[in-house]
Amino acid sequence: MKNIKWVFVLYSLAALLSMFAIGISVGLRSIPGILLSILALILVMGFGFKTKKKMRDQGTL
């Protein structure tokens, strides 16, 4: 097994928590909560893809 890139584990957990928050907000019928959770998910996934591209360009991935 190769080395684990812990930064990607953290990004994936943050994205997972954002998805959970979307579900909880839908259950609570909270429009601001839904919108904030979707925004958080987009930001976390965007940072994850940006980090992956940077690491791939540097050759560390």
N, C-alpha and C positions, 0 to 999 in steps of 0.2 A: 504494500500500500504506500502510496506517495505521501509526501508531507501535506498536512492540512493547512490551508490558508484560512487562518482564524478570522481575518477581516470579512471574508465572504460568509462565514458561518454567522457572524454578527449581523451582517446585512440581511441574510435570509431570515434570521429570527425577528429582526425589526419589521421586515415585510410581512411575516406571518402574524405578528402582533397587530399590525395595521389591518390585515384582513379580518382578524378576530374582532377588532374594534368596529369595523364596518358592520359585521353581523350583529354585534351587540347594539349598535346605534340603530340599525333597522328594527330590531326587536323593541327598542325603547321609543321608536318613531321620532328620533331626534335628527332633524334635517341638518343642523350645524355639525353634529357629531359625524354624520355620514360624510358630509363634504370635507371636513377636516381629516377624517380617516383616509378618504380617497386621495387627498392632497399629500398626506404623509406617505402613503403607499407609492405614489408616483415619484416623490422625492427620494425615498429610500432606494427604489429600484433604479432610478436614474443615477444616483451616486454609485450604486453597485456596478452598473454597466460602464460608467465612466472610469471607475477604479480598475475594472477588468481590462479595458482598452489600454489604459496607461501602463499596467503591468505587462500586458502582451507586447506593447511597443518597446518597453525596456528589456524584454526578454526574461523577466522574472516569473513568468507564469508557465 
